[in-house]
Amino acid sequence: MTDSRQPTRRQAWERATNVPMMALAVTFLGVYAWHVLDTGASPRLDSWLTGVDILIWALFAVDFVVRLWLSTDRLRFVRRHPLELLIVALPPFRPLRLLRAALLLLDTLNRNTVTRARLAVFVGASSTLILLLCSLAFFDAEYGAADSKVTDFGDALWWSAVSVTTVGYGDIYPVTTEGRLISLILMTFGIGLISFAIGTTTSWVIDQLKSVEASTERTDQEIAVLLDEVRALRGEVATLREADADRR
């Protein structure tokens, strides 16, 4: 029996724009990284990168407005998409829009049979994305600042790895207000991601142990049934032998 339900106008729009929006998200990451890492860019190139950045953010905003307009319950749509609303309303938060790219990739997996795999991919993609974006933002804020410990992007990557794991060697630390804010965001997300990853792994291990125990119990039950049948057969054979001996 086929599903006769037709997608809503918003769902049709989302299906049609998923791939283009994912491509824009990846393009934005490239432009953002180029803009930050090319510290010697000419004013013309800097203006061009800024223009592309603004254009991509504007397209994200248009996509959100169109989806909101096509929704049958617009208030519910806003409540269910607070992150996207924040990114559209506050341009400095637009890097988080790339999380939707990870979600779009996860939608290609089967929801019923590989839920845990989707969750693992999402956690891994989100963690990598947060580390990369925070490293870029930290480098942008700290590079060239007075008394800064960041001399290249490798220092920023090392700082993000140390911060997200809450190790805190202290060899690299923020000296600007923007850098401290980024550190706070990364540490907050880092603790959450690590806790979530540990919880997910623990849950998977427990499920595997329960599956093994259940399989062992089923095997024991099947063996017990077979033993009962063997005993019954032995009893029948013994009875037949006794009957045969009596006839003789």
Residue, then its C-alpha position, 0 to 999 in steps of 0.5 A: m500500500t503506497d502513501s497517498r499523503q502529499p507533502t505540504r508546500r513547505q516540505a516541497w520547498e525544503r526538498a527542492t532546496n536541501v542540496p543548494m542550501m547544503a552547497l551554500a553552507v559548505t561554500f560559506l565555510g570556505v569563504y569564512a576560512w579564507h577570510v580569516l586565514d588570509t591575513g594579508a588579503s588586499p582590500r579588494l579581495d577582503s571586500w569581495l569575500t565580505g560581499v560573498d559572505i553577506l550574500i550567503w547570509a541573505l540567501f539563508a534569511v530568504d530561505f527561512v522567510v519563505r519556509l515561514w511563509l509556507s508553514t501552516d502554523r507559523l508560530r510553531f515553526v518559529r518555536r521549532h527552529p529557534l537556532e535558524l531564527l537566531i542565525v538570521a536575526l544575528p549575523p555573527f551567529r551565522p556559522l552555526r547554520l552549517l549544522r543544518a548541512a550535517l543534518l541534511l547528510l543524516d537524512t540520507l540514512n534510514r531512520n528506523t534501522v540506523t538511528r544510532a549510526r545517524l546519531a554517531v555521525f551527527v555528534g562527530a560532524s557537529s564536534t568537528l564543525i564546532l572545533l573548526l569554527c571556534s578555531l577560526a573565530f579564535f584565530d581571527a580575534e587573537y592574531g595580531a593582538a597585544d600579548s597574544k600567544v597565537t602566531d598561526f592557525g595551528d596554535a588556534l587548533w591546539w587551543s580548541a582541542v585543549s579547551v574542548t577537552t577541558v585539559g587547560y595546559g595554559d600555554i595558549y589563552p585568550v587575551t581579547t574579550e572576543g577570544r574569551l567569549i569564544s572560549l566560553i562558548l567552546m568550553t560549554f559546547g565541549i562539555g556537552l558534546i563529550s558528555f553526550a558522546i560518553g552517554t551514547t557510547t555507554s548506552w550502546v555498550i549496555d544495549q550490546l550486553k543486553s543483546v548478548e544476555a538475551s541471546t544467551e537466555r534464548t540459547d539456554q531455553e532452547i538447550a533445556v527444551l532439547l534436553d527435555e526431548v532427549r529425556a523423553l525419547r530415552g524414556e520411550v526407548a526404555t519403555l519399548r525395551e521393557a515391553d520387548a523383553d516381556r514379550r520374549 
